[in-house]
């Protein structure tokens, strides 16, 4: 599947600035926080993901036992949500354009919290929605802080519904981090503490999973990133002078040279003498004997003369 750069980072950055200007009179603290995030978005490294923000779709199995690390100190992740994606109309507004902003947790931020003694990441999000307040980019009021050991702490609340994949639900540890404290308080006053917190967390769950899936994919030794299109800075400066949005250089994930037969045999064992029947091998992460992790594309393997095994998989592209 071809992944194109949609420049959501620049769009969201401009939209958040406009939101902050409108909110400054009634929610000054929130406006300042959102303005700060909009500025940080401009210096992040930008990634584009496939539609719906899913890459491997394996329930984050590839991150199991790994420390959670971003490919750069701060990144944005953009993706489009198509009409086929699941949608809870009771708790959510439909948002086709999504942007996640993730960055390493500053050392001093959780210096007295043992769960974050090794650091971690914070994820904030912005969504493009149509609502009673108008169309545009809006900040998600609540973000999440995820510890470096993202799946191993009992001290943080586990939210089993926050990570959904084709294979079920995957819980991970995090603590809620309000971006807009006043807006979050307004939500809690309207819906109550428990339901209000659930509303706020639901708003950021998809973006959090998208960032984790990016971290999972980039942890594979045969997955790298490349620039979708090189940006001419002189033309960019001209665009800005003309009052247009800048174009941000955006990266996408690519699979490097395919795994060799010898490497595959070292991890997969020996098949029977006649070879297996023809079947579809689902895309998966393979752990090699030297400790590397590689992503193996879905493919048809085996010998048709020995029979055919028909399997039905939900494949994320």
Secondary structure, DSSP 4 states (H G I P E B T S, - for coil): -------HHHHHHHHHHHHHHHHTTT-HHHHHHHHHHHHHHTTSEEEE--GGG-SS-STTGGGTTSPP--SSSEEEEEEE--TTS---TTT----SEEEEEEEEPPTTTTTT-GGGTT-EEEEEEEEEEEETTEEEEEE-SEEEEEESSTT--SSSPB-TTS-EETTEE---B-EEEESSHHHHHHHHHHH-HHHHHHHHHHHHHHHHHHHHHHHHHHTSTTEEEEESS---HHHHHHHHHTTPPPPPPEEEEEE-SPPPHHHHHHHH----TT-PEEEEEPPEEEE-TTS-EEEE--EEESEEEEEEE--------
